[in-house]
Amino acid sequence: VVYEIDTVVPPSASDVFSINANTGEIRLTGTLDFEAVTLYDLHVKAKDKGTPPLSSHCNVELEVLDV
């Protein structure tokens, strides 16, 4: 299975997250600022290597808390 981030909402945050294509682990590549954005919505797609390839998707919602 190969994982990829399809879209990020807001689009300006597309460079803040990365995903490991083999494991699906999502990591931060930048900093999050509660004052700028409090909620991120990542659309993740998983595709297998079959013939024909099958795919599925999920949404990952990340809420930033001000502590």
PDBQT receptor file of N, H, CA, C and O in Angstrom, charges set to zero:
ATOM      1  N   VAL A   1       0.849  -1.180   0.000  1.00  0.00    +0.000 N 
ATOM      2  CA  VAL A   1       0.000   0.000   0.000  1.00  0.00    +0.000 C 
ATOM      3  C   VAL A   1       0.892   1.241   0.000  1.00  0.00    +0.000 C 
ATOM      4  O   VAL A   1       1.898   1.294   0.708  1.00  0.00    +0.000 OA
ATOM      5  N   VAL A   2       0.512   2.233  -0.800  1.00  0.00    +0.000 N 
ATOM      6  H   VAL A   2      -0.305   2.189  -1.375  1.00  0.00    +0.000 HD
ATOM      7  CA  VAL A   2       1.234   3.500  -0.875  1.00  0.00    +0.000 C 
ATOM      8  C   VAL A   2       0.300   4.607  -0.402  1.00  0.00    +0.000 C 
ATOM      9  O   VAL A   2      -0.832   4.721  -0.872  1.00  0.00    +0.000 OA
ATOM     10  N   TYR A   3       0.785   5.421   0.532  1.00  0.00    +0.000 N 
ATOM     11  H   TYR A   3       1.705   5.328   0.914  1.00  0.00    +0.000 HD
ATOM     12  CA  TYR A   3      -0.013   6.502   1.109  1.00  0.00    +0.000 C 
ATOM     13  C   TYR A   3       0.452   7.839   0.558  1.00  0.00    +0.000 C 
ATOM     14  O   TYR A   3       1.637   8.039   0.291  1.00  0.00    +0.000 OA
ATOM     15  N   GLU A   4      -0.509   8.760   0.390  1.00  0.00    +0.000 N 
ATOM     16  H   GLU A   4      -1.472   8.598   0.607  1.00  0.00    +0.000 HD
ATOM     17  CA  GLU A   4      -0.160  10.119  -0.020  1.00  0.00    +0.000 C 
ATOM     18  C   GLU A   4      -1.207  11.086   0.508  1.00  0.00    +0.000 C 
ATOM     19  O   GLU A   4      -2.377  10.739   0.666  1.00  0.00    +0.000 OA
ATOM     20  N   ILE A   5      -0.758  12.312   0.780  1.00  0.00    +0.000 N 
ATOM     21  H   ILE A   5       0.193  12.594   0.652  1.00  0.00    +0.000 HD
ATOM     22  CA  ILE A   5      -1.687  13.367   1.176  1.00  0.00    +0.000 C 
ATOM     23  C   ILE A   5      -2.235  13.963  -0.106  1.00  0.00    +0.000 C 
ATOM     24  O   ILE A   5      -1.496  14.542  -0.903  1.00  0.00    +0.000 OA
ATOM     25  N   ASP A   6      -3.532  13.816  -0.295  1.00  0.00    +0.000 N 
ATOM     26  H   ASP A   6      -4.131  13.345   0.352  1.00  0.00    +0.000 HD
ATOM     27  CA  ASP A   6      -4.171  14.283  -1.520  1.00  0.00    +0.000 C 
ATOM     28  C   ASP A   6      -4.366  15.799  -1.480  1.00  0.00    +0.000 C 
ATOM     29  O   ASP A   6      -3.920  16.508  -2.382  1.00  0.00    +0.000 OA
ATOM     30  N   THR A   7      -5.031  16.291  -0.438  1.00  0.00    +0.000 N 
ATOM     31  H   THR A   7      -5.394  15.715   0.294  1.00  0.00    +0.000 HD
ATOM     32  CA  THR A   7      -5.237  17.731  -0.282  1.00  0.00    +0.000 C 
ATOM     33  C   THR A   7      -5.155  18.100   1.198  1.00  0.00    +0.000 C 
ATOM     34  O   THR A   7      -5.347  17.263   2.079  1.00  0.00    +0.000 OA
ATOM     35  N   VAL A   8      -4.867  19.370   1.440  1.00  0.00    +0.000 N 
ATOM     36  H   VAL A   8      -4.711  20.050   0.724  1.00  0.00    +0.000 HD
ATOM     37  CA  VAL A   8      -4.817  19.918   2.799  1.00  0.00    +0.000 C 
ATOM     38  C   VAL A   8      -5.676  21.174   2.814  1.00  0.00    +0.000 C 
ATOM     39  O   VAL A   8      -5.586  22.012   1.917  1.00  0.00    +0.000 OA
ATOM     40  N   VAL A   9      -6.503  21.293   3.834  1.00  0.00    +0.000 N 
ATOM     41  H   VAL A   9      -6.576  20.612   4.562  1.00  0.00    +0.000 HD
ATOM     42  CA  VAL A   9      -7.311  22.499   4.025  1.00  0.00    +0.000 C 
ATOM     43  C   VAL A   9      -6.876  23.132   5.327  1.00  0.00    +0.000 C 
ATOM     44  O   VAL A   9      -6.972  22.485   6.370  1.00  0.00    +0.000 OA
ATOM     45  N   PRO A  10      -6.404  24.363   5.319  1.00  0.00    +0.000 N 
ATOM     46  CA  PRO A  10      -6.310  25.299   4.206  1.00  0.00    +0.000 C 
ATOM     47  C   PRO A  10      -5.134  24.957   3.279  1.00  0.00    +0.000 C 
ATOM     48  O   PRO A  10      -4.129  24.402   3.725  1.00  0.00    +0.000 OA
ATOM     49  N   PRO A  11      -5.265  25.289   1.996  1.00  0.00    +0.000 N 
ATOM     50  CA  PRO A  11      -4.213  24.960   1.024  1.00  0.00    +0.000 C 
ATOM     51  C   PRO A  11      -2.857  25.579   1.353  1.00  0.00    +0.000 C 
ATOM     52  O   PRO A  11      -1.825  25.045   0.947  1.00  0.00    +0.000 OA
ATOM     53  N   SER A  12      -2.841  26.668   2.062  1.00  0.00    +0.000 N 
ATOM     54  H   SER A  12      -3.679  27.102   2.391  1.00  0.00    +0.000 HD
ATOM     55  CA  SER A  12      -1.569  27.320   2.422  1.00  0.00    +0.000 C 
ATOM     56  C   SER A  12      -0.729  26.455   3.357  1.00  0.00    +0.000 C 
ATOM     57  O   SER A  12       0.457  26.727   3.542  1.00  0.00    +0.000 OA
ATOM     58  N   ALA A  13      -1.321  25.422   3.948  1.00  0.00    +0.000 N 
ATOM     59  H   ALA A  13      -2.285  25.201   3.798  1.00  0.00    +0.000 HD
ATOM     60  CA  ALA A  13      -0.601  24.555   4.891  1.00  0.00    +0.000 C 
ATOM     61  C   ALA A  13      -0.109  23.270   4.242  1.00  0.00    +0.000 C 
ATOM     62  O   ALA A  13       0.300  22.350   4.949  1.00  0.00    +0.000 OA
ATOM     63  N   SER A  14      -0.136  23.182   2.923  1.00  0.00    +0.000 N 
ATOM     64  H   SER A  14      -0.468  23.930   2.348  1.00  0.00    +0.000 HD
ATOM     65  CA  SER A  14       0.244  21.937   2.256  1.00  0.00    +0.000 C 
ATOM     66  C   SER A  14       1.703  21.561   2.487  1.00  0.00    +0.000 C 
ATOM     67  O   SER A  14       2.057  20.388   2.368  1.00  0.00    +0.000 OA
ATOM     68  N   ASP A  15       2.558  22.530   2.815  1.00  0.00    +0.000 N 
ATOM     69  H   ASP A  15       2.271  23.483   2.912  1.00  0.00    +0.000 HD
ATOM     70  CA  ASP A  15       3.967  22.224   3.068  1.00  0.00    +0.000 C 
ATOM     71  C   ASP A  15       4.271  21.990   4.548  1.00  0.00    +0.000 C 
ATOM     72  O   ASP A  15       5.431  21.792   4.909  1.00  0.00    +0.000 OA
ATOM     73  N   VAL A  16       3.261  22.009   5.403  1.00  0.00    +0.000 N 
ATOM     74  H   VAL A  16       2.318  22.170   5.110  1.00  0.00    +0.000 HD
ATOM     75  CA  VAL A  16       3.457  21.829   6.847  1.00  0.00    +0.000 C 
ATOM     76  C   VAL A  16       3.441  20.346   7.233  1.00  0.00    +0.000 C 
ATOM     77  O   VAL A  16       3.973  19.977   8.281  1.00  0.00    +0.000 OA
ATOM     78  N   PHE A  17       2.842  19.502   6.405  1.00  0.00    +0.000 N 
ATOM     79  H   PHE A  17       2.410  19.802   5.554  1.00  0.00    +0.000 HD
ATOM     80  CA  PHE A  17       2.698  18.083   6.721  1.00  0.00    +0.000 C 
ATOM     81  C   PHE A  17       3.378  17.224   5.661  1.00  0.00    +0.000 C 
ATOM     82  O   PHE A  17       3.419  17.583   4.484  1.00  0.00    +0.000 OA
ATOM     83  N   SER A  18       3.913  16.081   6.098  1.00  0.00    +0.000 N 
ATOM     84  H   SER A  18       3.879  15.789   7.054  1.00  0.00    +0.000 HD
ATOM     85  CA  SER A  18       4.448  15.083   5.169  1.00  0.00    +0.000 C 
ATOM     86  C   SER A  18       3.937  13.718   5.619  1.00  0.00    +0.000 C 
ATOM     87  O   SER A  18       3.556  13.535   6.775  1.00  0.00    +0.000 OA
ATOM     88  N   ILE A  19       3.934  12.774   4.699  1.00  0.00    +0.000 N 
ATOM     89  H   ILE A  19       4.244  12.923   3.759  1.00  0.00    +0.000 HD
ATOM     90  CA  ILE A  19       3.463  11.428   5.012  1.00  0.00    +0.000 C 
ATOM     91  C   ILE A  19       4.483  10.417   4.506  1.00  0.00    +0.000 C 
ATOM     92  O   ILE A  19       5.033  10.565   3.415  1.00  0.00    +0.000 OA
ATOM     93  N   ASN A  20       4.726   9.395   5.307  1.00  0.00    +0.000 N 
ATOM     94  H   ASN A  20       4.278   9.275   6.194  1.00  0.00    +0.000 HD
ATOM     95  CA  ASN A  20       5.596   8.310   4.888  1.00  0.00    +0.000 C 
ATOM     96  C   ASN A  20       4.783   7.434   3.933  1.00  0.00    +0.000 C 
ATOM     97  O   ASN A  20       3.749   6.888   4.316  1.00  0.00    +0.000 OA
ATOM     98  N   ALA A  21       5.245   7.303   2.706  1.00  0.00    +0.000 N 
ATOM     99  H   ALA A  21       6.086   7.747   2.394  1.00  0.00    +0.000 HD
ATOM    100  CA  ALA A  21       4.490   6.587   1.678  1.00  0.00    +0.000 C 
ATOM    101  C   ALA A  21       4.314   5.112   2.008  1.00  0.00    +0.000 C 
ATOM    102  O   ALA A  21       3.364   4.490   1.534  1.00  0.00    +0.000 OA
ATOM    103  N   ASN A  22       5.205   4.538   2.809  1.00  0.00    +0.000 N 
ATOM    104  H   ASN A  22       5.977   5.044   3.195  1.00  0.00    +0.000 HD
ATOM    105  CA  ASN A  22       5.127   3.110   3.136  1.00  0.00    +0.000 C 
ATOM    106  C   ASN A  22       4.298   2.815   4.378  1.00  0.00    +0.000 C 
ATOM    107  O   ASN A  22       3.573   1.821   4.416  1.00  0.00    +0.000 OA
ATOM    108  N   THR A  23       4.398   3.668   5.394  1.00  0.00    +0.000 N 
ATOM    109  H   THR A  23       4.987   4.475   5.362  1.00  0.00    +0.000 HD
ATOM    110  CA  THR A  23       3.725   3.395   6.663  1.00  0.00    +0.000 C 
ATOM    111  C   THR A  23       2.468   4.231   6.886  1.00  0.00    +0.000 C 
ATOM    112  O   THR A  23       1.608   3.846   7.677  1.00  0.00    +0.000 OA
ATOM    113  N   GLY A  24       2.346   5.371   6.201  1.00  0.00    +0.000 N 
ATOM    114  H   GLY A  24       3.045   5.684   5.558  1.00  0.00    +0.000 HD
ATOM    115  CA  GLY A  24       1.211   6.259   6.398  1.00  0.00    +0.000 C 
ATOM    116  C   GLY A  24       1.385   7.201   7.572  1.00  0.00    +0.000 C 
ATOM    117  O   GLY A  24       0.455   7.926   7.923  1.00  0.00    +0.000 OA
ATOM    118  N   GLU A  25       2.571   7.203   8.190  1.00  0.00    +0.000 N 
ATOM    119  H   GLU A  25       3.327   6.614   7.904  1.00  0.00    +0.000 HD
ATOM    120  CA  GLU A  25       2.831   8.080   9.328  1.00  0.00    +0.000 C 
ATOM    121  C   GLU A  25       2.885   9.537   8.864  1.00  0.00    +0.000 C 
ATOM    122  O   GLU A  25       3.633   9.881   7.949  1.00  0.00    +0.000 OA
ATOM    123  N   ILE A  26       2.085  10.384   9.507  1.00  0.00    +0.000 N 
ATOM    124  H   ILE A  26       1.478  10.105  10.251  1.00  0.00    +0.000 HD
ATOM    125  CA  ILE A  26       2.030  11.809   9.171  1.00  0.00    +0.000 C 
ATOM    126  C   ILE A  26       2.916  12.560  10.157  1.00  0.00    +0.000 C 
ATOM    127  O   ILE A  26       2.836  12.348  11.367  1.00  0.00    +0.000 OA
ATOM    128  N   ARG A  27       3.765  13.445   9.623  1.00  0.00    +0.000 N 
ATOM    129  H   ARG A  27       3.831  13.617   8.640  1.00  0.00    +0.000 HD
ATOM    130  CA  ARG A  27       4.681  14.236  10.448  1.00  0.00    +0.000 C 
ATOM    131  C   ARG A  27       4.576  15.709  10.084  1.00  0.00    +0.000 C 
ATOM    132  O   ARG A  27       4.160  16.074   8.984  1.00  0.00    +0.000 OA
ATOM    133  N   LEU A  28       4.966  16.545  11.042  1.00  0.00    +0.000 N 
ATOM    134  H   LEU A  28       5.304  16.249  11.936  1.00  0.00    +0.000 HD
ATOM    135  CA  LEU A  28       5.045  17.982  10.797  1.00  0.00    +0.000 C 
ATOM    136  C   LEU A  28       6.388  18.304  10.152  1.00  0.00    +0.000 C 
ATOM    137  O   LEU A  28       7.421  17.759  10.542  1.00  0.00    +0.000 OA
ATOM    138  N   THR A  29       6.365  19.190   9.169  1.00  0.00    +0.000 N 
ATOM    139  H   THR A  29       5.527  19.633   8.852  1.00  0.00    +0.000 HD
ATOM    140  CA  THR A  29       7.602  19.671   8.567  1.00  0.00    +0.000 C 
ATOM    141  C   THR A  29       7.808  21.143   8.887  1.00  0.00    +0.000 C 
ATOM    142  O   THR A  29       8.827  21.730   8.523  1.00  0.00    +0.000 OA
ATOM    143  N   GLY A  30       6.850  21.725   9.558  1.00  0.00    +0.000 N 
ATOM    144  H   GLY A  30       6.022  21.248   9.854  1.00  0.00    +0.000 HD
ATOM    145  CA  GLY A  30       6.915  23.127   9.957  1.00  0.00    +0.000 C 
ATOM    146  C   GLY A  30       6.229  23.300  11.297  1.00  0.00    +0.000 C 
ATOM    147  O   GLY A  30       5.926  22.325  11.984  1.00  0.00    +0.000 OA
ATOM    148  N   THR A  31       5.991  24.536  11.659  1.00  0.00    +0.000 N 
ATOM    149  H   THR A  31       6.238  25.328  11.101  1.00  0.00    +0.000 HD
ATOM    150  CA  THR A  31       5.362  24.820  12.951  1.00  0.00    +0.000 C 
ATOM    151  C   THR A  31       3.878  25.138  12.753  1.00  0.00    +0.000 C 
ATOM    152  O   THR A  31       3.461  25.598  11.690  1.00  0.00    +0.000 OA
ATOM    153  N   LEU A  32       3.103  24.884  13.788  1.00  0.00    +0.000 N 
ATOM    154  H   LEU A  32       3.442  24.510  14.651  1.00  0.00    +0.000 HD
ATOM    155  CA  LEU A  32       1.686  25.216  13.794  1.00  0.00    +0.000 C 
ATOM    156  C   LEU A  32       1.478  26.425  14.678  1.00  0.00    +0.000 C 
ATOM    157  O   LEU A  32       2.070  26.521  15.753  1.00  0.00    +0.000 OA
ATOM    158  N   ASP A  33       0.650  27.339  14.239  1.00  0.00    +0.000 N 
ATOM    159  H   ASP A  33       0.169  27.260  13.366  1.00  0.00    +0.000 HD
ATOM    160  CA  ASP A  33       0.368  28.554  15.005  1.00  0.00    +0.000 C 
ATOM    161  C   ASP A  33      -1.130  28.635  15.261  1.00  0.00    +0.000 C 
ATOM    162  O   ASP A  33      -1.920  28.802  14.332  1.00  0.00    +0.000 OA
ATOM    163  N   PHE A  34      -1.513  28.516  16.532  1.00  0.00    +0.000 N 
ATOM    164  H   PHE A  34      -0.871  28.381  17.286  1.00  0.00    +0.000 HD
ATOM    165  CA  PHE A  34      -2.926  28.572  16.912  1.00  0.00    +0.000 C 
ATOM    166  C   PHE A  34      -3.565  29.881  16.463  1.00  0.00    +0.000 C 
ATOM    167  O   PHE A  34      -4.741  29.908  16.101  1.00  0.00    +0.000 OA
ATOM    168  N   GLU A  35      -2.798  30.960  16.487  1.00  0.00    +0.000 N 
ATOM    169  H   GLU A  35      -1.842  30.938  16.781  1.00  0.00    +0.000 HD
ATOM    170  CA  GLU A  35      -3.339  32.271  16.112  1.00  0.00    +0.000 C 
ATOM    171  C   GLU A  35      -3.667  32.331  14.617  1.00  0.00    +0.000 C 
ATOM    172  O   GLU A  35      -4.560  33.078  14.217  1.00  0.00    +0.000 OA
ATOM    173  N   ALA A  36      -2.967  31.566  13.794  1.00  0.00    +0.000 N 
ATOM    174  H   ALA A  36      -2.241  30.960  14.119  1.00  0.00    +0.000 HD
ATOM    175  CA  ALA A  36      -3.181  31.598  12.339  1.00  0.00    +0.000 C 
ATOM    176  C   ALA A  36      -4.267  30.604  11.906  1.00  0.00    +0.000 C 
ATOM    177  O   ALA A  36      -5.212  30.976  11.211  1.00  0.00    +0.000 OA
ATOM    178  N   VAL A  37      -4.128  29.341  12.319  1.00  0.00    +0.000 N 
ATOM    179  H   VAL A  37      -3.360  29.039  12.884  1.00  0.00    +0.000 HD
ATOM    180  CA  VAL A  37      -5.072  28.293  11.913  1.00  0.00    +0.000 C 
ATOM    181  C   VAL A  37      -5.319  27.386  13.112  1.00  0.00    +0.000 C 
ATOM    182  O   VAL A  37      -4.373  26.946  13.765  1.00  0.00    +0.000 OA
ATOM    183  N   THR A  38      -6.587  27.106  13.400  1.00  0.00    +0.000 N 
ATOM    184  H   THR A  38      -7.355  27.463  12.869  1.00  0.00    +0.000 HD
ATOM    185  CA  THR A  38      -6.902  26.244  14.539  1.00  0.00    +0.000 C 
ATOM    186  C   THR A  38      -7.341  24.846  14.114  1.00  0.00    +0.000 C 
ATOM    187  O   THR A  38      -7.388  23.941  14.947  1.00  0.00    +0.000 OA
ATOM    188  N   LEU A  39      -7.666  24.651  12.830  1.00  0.00    +0.000 N 
ATOM    189  H   LEU A  39      -7.628  25.387  12.154  1.00  0.00    +0.000 HD
ATOM    190  CA  LEU A  39      -8.138  23.350  12.368  1.00  0.00    +0.000 C 
ATOM    191  C   LEU A  39      -7.579  23.052  10.980  1.00  0.00    +0.000 C 
ATOM    192  O   LEU A  39      -7.687  23.867  10.063  1.00  0.00    +0.000 OA
ATOM    193  N   TYR A  40      -6.984  21.874  10.842  1.00  0.00    +0.000 N 
ATOM    194  H   TYR A  40      -6.897  21.212  11.586  1.00  0.00    +0.000 HD
ATOM    195  CA  TYR A  40      -6.471  21.401   9.555  1.00  0.00    +0.000 C 
ATOM    196  C   TYR A  40      -7.250  20.156   9.162  1.00  0.00    +0.000 C 
ATOM    197  O   TYR A  40      -7.625  19.354  10.017  1.00  0.00    +0.000 OA
ATOM    198  N   ASP A  41      -7.490  20.000   7.875  1.00  0.00    +0.000 N 
ATOM    199  H   ASP A  41      -7.186  20.652   7.180  1.00  0.00    +0.000 HD
ATOM    200  CA  ASP A  41      -8.186  18.830   7.348  1.00  0.00    +0.000 C 
ATOM    201  C   ASP A  41      -7.325  18.233   6.242  1.00  0.00    +0.000 C 
ATOM    202  O   ASP A  41      -7.149  18.845   5.188  1.00  0.00    +0.000 OA
ATOM    203  N   LEU A  42      -6.791  17.044   6.480  1.00  0.00    +0.000 N 
ATOM    204  H   LEU A  42      -6.934  16.547   7.335  1.00  0.00    +0.000 HD
ATOM    205  CA  LEU A  42      -5.939  16.363   5.510  1.00  0.00    +0.000 C 
ATOM    206  C   LEU A  42      -6.728  15.237   4.865  1.00  0.00    +0.000 C 
ATOM    207  O   LEU A  42      -7.358  14.437   5.557  1.00  0.00    +0.000 OA
ATOM    208  N   HIS A  43      -6.693  15.174   3.550  1.00  0.00    +0.000 N 
ATOM    209  H   HIS A  43      -6.181  15.824   2.988  1.00  0.00    +0.000 HD
ATOM    210  CA  HIS A  43      -7.331  14.098   2.799  1.00  0.00    +0.000 C 
ATOM    211  C   HIS A  43      -6.214  13.150   2.384  1.00  0.00    +0.000 C 
ATOM    212  O   HIS A  43      -5.354  13.507   1.578  1.00  0.00    +0.000 OA
ATOM    213  N   VAL A  44      -6.230  11.941   2.936  1.00  0.00    +0.000 N 
ATOM    214  H   VAL A  44      -6.928  11.651   3.591  1.00  0.00    +0.000 HD
ATOM    215  CA  VAL A  44      -5.176  10.953   2.700  1.00  0.00    +0.000 C 
ATOM    216  C   VAL A  44      -5.710   9.853   1.796  1.00  0.00    +0.000 C 
ATOM    217  O   VAL A  44      -6.816   9.349   1.992  1.00  0.00    +0.000 OA
ATOM    218  N   LYS A  45      -4.902   9.488   0.798  1.00  0.00    +0.000 N 
ATOM    219  H   LYS A  45      -4.004   9.898   0.639  1.00  0.00    +0.000 HD
ATOM    220  CA  LYS A  45      -5.287   8.425  -0.134  1.00  0.00    +0.000 C 
ATOM    221  C   LYS A  45      -4.313   7.265   0.025  1.00  0.00    +0.000 C 
ATOM    222  O   LYS A  45      -3.104   7.464   0.141  1.00  0.00    +0.000 OA
ATOM    223  N   ALA A  46      -4.857   6.054   0.031  1.00  0.00    +0.000 N 
ATOM    224  H   ALA A  46      -5.839   5.892  -0.063  1.00  0.00    +0.000 HD
ATOM    225  CA  ALA A  46      -4.048   4.832   0.085  1.00  0.00    +0.000 C 
ATOM    226  C   ALA A  46      -4.353   4.016  -1.162  1.00  0.00    +0.000 C 
ATOM    227  O   ALA A  46      -5.516   3.792  -1.500  1.00  0.00    +0.000 OA
ATOM    228  N   LYS A  47      -3.293   3.569  -1.845  1.00  0.00    +0.000 N 
ATOM    229  H   LYS A  47      -2.349   3.750  -1.570  1.00  0.00    +0.000 HD
ATOM    230  CA  LYS A  47      -3.475   2.807  -3.079  1.00  0.00    +0.000 C 
ATOM    231  C   LYS A  47      -2.604   1.566  -3.011  1.00  0.00    +0.000 C 
ATOM    232  O   LYS A  47      -1.446   1.631  -2.599  1.00  0.00    +0.000 OA
ATOM    233  N   ASP A  48      -3.174   0.418  -3.424  1.00  0.00    +0.000 N 
ATOM    234  H   ASP A  48      -4.115   0.365  -3.759  1.00  0.00    +0.000 HD
ATOM    235  CA  ASP A  48      -2.384  -0.810  -3.414  1.00  0.00    +0.000 C 
ATOM    236  C   ASP A  48      -1.668  -0.969  -4.759  1.00  0.00    +0.000 C 
ATOM    237  O   ASP A  48      -1.858  -0.176  -5.681  1.00  0.00    +0.000 OA
ATOM    238  N   LYS A  49      -0.846  -2.007  -4.844  1.00  0.00    +0.000 N 
ATOM    239  H   LYS A  49      -0.692  -2.651  -4.095  1.00  0.00    +0.000 HD
ATOM    240  CA  LYS A  49      -0.042  -2.208  -6.052  1.00  0.00    +0.000 C 
ATOM    241  C   LYS A  49      -0.592  -3.355  -6.894  1.00  0.00    +0.000 C 
ATOM    242  O   LYS A  49       0.150  -3.997  -7.638  1.00  0.00    +0.000 OA
ATOM    243  N   GLY A  50      -1.881  -3.609  -6.777  1.00  0.00    +0.000 N 
ATOM    244  H   GLY A  50      -2.484  -3.088  -6.173  1.00  0.00    +0.000 HD
ATOM    245  CA  GLY A  50      -2.510  -4.688  -7.536  1.00  0.00    +0.000 C 
ATOM    246  C   GLY A  50      -2.787  -4.295  -8.970  1.00  0.00    +0.000 C 
ATOM    247  O   GLY A  50      -2.511  -3.173  -9.396  1.00  0.00    +0.000 OA
ATOM    248  N   THR A  51      -3.341  -5.247  -9.704  1.00  0.00    +0.000 N 
ATOM    249  H   THR A  51      -3.565  -6.158  -9.358  1.00  0.00    +0.000 HD
ATOM    250  CA  THR A  51      -3.723  -4.989 -11.087  1.00  0.00    +0.000 C 
ATOM    251  C   THR A  51      -5.193  -5.330 -11.236  1.00  0.00    +0.000 C 
ATOM    252  O   THR A  51      -5.521  -6.516 -11.226  1.00  0.00    +0.000 OA
ATOM    253  N   PRO A  52      -6.080  -4.398 -11.370  1.00  0.00    +0.000 N 
ATOM    254  CA  PRO A  52      -5.842  -2.954 -11.343  1.00  0.00    +0.000 C 
ATOM    255  C   PRO A  52      -5.655  -2.467  -9.903  1.00  0.00    +0.000 C 
ATOM    256  O   PRO A  52      -6.140  -3.097  -8.964  1.00  0.00    +0.000 OA
ATOM    257  N   PRO A  53      -4.952  -1.348  -9.737  1.00  0.00    +0.000 N 
ATOM    258  CA  PRO A  53      -4.758  -0.820  -8.381  1.00  0.00    +0.000 C 
ATOM    259  C   PRO A  53      -6.079  -0.316  -7.789  1.00  0.00    +0.000 C 
ATOM    260  O   PRO A  53      -6.873   0.337  -8.466  1.00  0.00    +0.000 OA
ATOM    261  N   LEU A  54      -6.289  -0.630  -6.531  1.00  0.00    +0.000 N 
ATOM    262  H   LEU A  54      -5.644  -1.160  -5.980  1.00  0.00    +0.000 HD
ATOM    263  CA  LEU A  54      -7.470  -0.152  -5.810  1.00  0.00    +0.000 C 
ATOM    264  C   LEU A  54      -7.034   0.930  -4.845  1.00  0.00    +0.000 C 
ATOM    265  O   LEU A  54      -5.915   0.900  -4.334  1.00  0.00    +0.000 OA
ATOM    266  N   SER A  55      -7.919   1.887  -4.592  1.00  0.00    +0.000 N 
ATOM    267  H   SER A  55      -8.828   1.911  -5.007  1.00  0.00    +0.000 HD
ATOM    268  CA  SER A  55      -7.561   2.965  -3.673  1.00  0.00    +0.000 C 
ATOM    269  C   SER A  55      -8.712   3.242  -2.721  1.00  0.00    +0.000 C 
ATOM    270  O   SER A  55      -9.865   2.893  -2.976  1.00  0.00    +0.000 OA
ATOM    271  N   SER A  56      -8.358   3.879  -1.620  1.00  0.00    +0.000 N 
ATOM    272  H   SER A  56      -7.422   4.163  -1.413  1.00  0.00    +0.000 HD
ATOM    273  CA  SER A  56      -9.329   4.310  -0.627  1.00  0.00    +0.000 C 
ATOM    274  C   SER A  56      -8.831   5.627  -0.059  1.00  0.00    +0.000 C 
ATOM    275  O   SER A  56      -7.698   6.028  -0.324  1.00  0.00    +0.000 OA
ATOM    276  N   HIS A  57      -9.652   6.291   0.707  1.00  0.00    +0.000 N 
ATOM    277  H   HIS A  57     -10.572   5.965   0.923  1.00  0.00    +0.000 HD
ATOM    278  CA  HIS A  57      -9.247   7.573   1.266  1.00  0.00    +0.000 C 
ATOM    279  C   HIS A  57      -9.848   7.750   2.656  1.00  0.00    +0.000 C 
ATOM    280  O   HIS A  57     -10.792   7.062   3.043  1.00  0.00    +0.000 OA
ATOM    281  N   CYS A  58      -9.271   8.693   3.388  1.00  0.00    +0.000 N 
ATOM    282  H   CYS A  58      -8.504   9.252   3.073  1.00  0.00    +0.000 HD
ATOM    283  CA  CYS A  58      -9.809   9.069   4.693  1.00  0.00    +0.000 C 
ATOM    284  C   CYS A  58      -9.485  10.526   4.946  1.00  0.00    +0.000 C 
ATOM    285  O   CYS A  58      -8.623  11.106   4.285  1.00  0.00    +0.000 OA
ATOM    286  N   ASN A  59     -10.174  11.109   5.898  1.00  0.00    +0.000 N 
ATOM    287  H   ASN A  59     -10.874  10.637   6.435  1.00  0.00    +0.000 HD
ATOM    288  CA  ASN A  59      -9.904  12.478   6.327  1.00  0.00    +0.000 C 
ATOM    289  C   ASN A  59      -9.267  12.436   7.703  1.00  0.00    +0.000 C 
ATOM    290  O   ASN A  59      -9.705  11.696   8.584  1.00  0.00    +0.000 OA
ATOM    291  N   VAL A  60      -8.227  13.239   7.875  1.00  0.00    +0.000 N 
ATOM    292  H   VAL A  60      -7.870  13.839   7.159  1.00  0.00    +0.000 HD
ATOM    293  CA  VAL A  60      -7.583  13.379   9.174  1.00  0.00    +0.000 C 
ATOM    294  C   VAL A  60      -7.775  14.827   9.598  1.00  0.00    +0.000 C 
ATOM    295  O   VAL A  60      -7.309  15.747   8.926  1.00  0.00    +0.000 OA
ATOM    296  N   GLU A  61      -8.463  15.024  10.713  1.00  0.00    +0.000 N 
ATOM    297  H   GLU A  61      -8.842  14.276  11.259  1.00  0.00    +0.000 HD
ATOM    298  CA  GLU A  61      -8.698  16.370  11.219  1.00  0.00    +0.000 C 
ATOM    299  C   GLU A  61      -7.753  16.618  12.389  1.00  0.00    +0.000 C 
ATOM    300  O   GLU A  61      -7.641  15.801  13.303  1.00  0.00    +0.000 OA
ATOM    301  N   LEU A  62      -7.080  17.754  12.340  1.00  0.00    +0.000 N 
ATOM    302  H   LEU A  62      -7.171  18.417  11.597  1.00  0.00    +0.000 HD
ATOM    303  CA  LEU A  62      -6.122  18.116  13.383  1.00  0.00    +0.000 C 
ATOM    304  C   LEU A  62      -6.557  19.455  13.981  1.00  0.00    +0.000 C 
ATOM    305  O   LEU A  62      -6.594  20.476  13.295  1.00  0.00    +0.000 OA
ATOM    306  N   GLU A  63      -6.883  19.427  15.269  1.00  0.00    +0.000 N 
ATOM    307  H   GLU A  63      -6.853  18.597  15.827  1.00  0.00    +0.000 HD
ATOM    308  CA  GLU A  63      -7.271  20.644  15.963  1.00  0.00    +0.000 C 
ATOM    309  C   GLU A  63      -6.094  21.129  16.798  1.00  0.00    +0.000 C 
ATOM    310  O   GLU A  63      -5.537  20.373  17.595  1.00  0.00    +0.000 OA
ATOM    311  N   VAL A  64      -5.716  22.392  16.615  1.00  0.00    +0.000 N 
ATOM    312  H   VAL A  64      -6.168  23.006  15.968  1.00  0.00    +0.000 HD
ATOM    313  CA  VAL A  64      -4.601  22.976  17.339  1.00  0.00    +0.000 C 
ATOM    314  C   VAL A  64      -5.158  23.652  18.592  1.00  0.00    +0.000 C 
ATOM    315  O   VAL A  64      -6.063  24.484  18.519  1.00  0.00    +0.000 OA
ATOM    316  N   LEU A  65      -4.600  23.277  19.735  1.00  0.00    +0.000 N 
ATOM    317  H   LEU A  65      -3.865  22.602  19.794  1.00  0.00    +0.000 HD
ATOM    318  CA  LEU A  65      -5.036  23.861  21.007  1.00  0.00    +0.000 C 
ATOM    319  C   LEU A  65      -4.034  24.905  21.470  1.00  0.00    +0.000 C 
ATOM    320  O   LEU A  65      -2.827  24.734  21.298  1.00  0.00    +0.000 OA
ATOM    321  N   ASP A  66      -4.521  25.966  22.046  1.00  0.00    +0.000 N 
ATOM    322  H   ASP A  66      -5.502  26.105  22.186  1.00  0.00    +0.000 HD
ATOM    323  CA  ASP A  66      -3.669  27.025  22.583  1.00  0.00    +0.000 C 
ATOM    324  C   ASP A  66      -3.432  26.720  24.044  1.00  0.00    +0.000 C 
ATOM    325  O   ASP A  66      -4.333  26.885  24.868  1.00  0.00    +0.000 OA
ATOM    326  N   VAL A  67      -2.217  26.273  24.381  1.00  0.00    +0.000 N 
ATOM    327  H   VAL A  67      -1.486  26.140  23.712  1.00  0.00    +0.000 HD
ATOM    328  CA  VAL A  67      -1.907  25.950  25.775  1.00  0.00    +0.000 C 
ATOM    329  C   VAL A  67      -0.822  26.837  26.314  1.00  0.00    +0.000 C 
ATOM    330  O   VAL A  67      -0.435  26.703  27.475  1.00  0.00    +0.000 OA
TER     331      VAL A  67
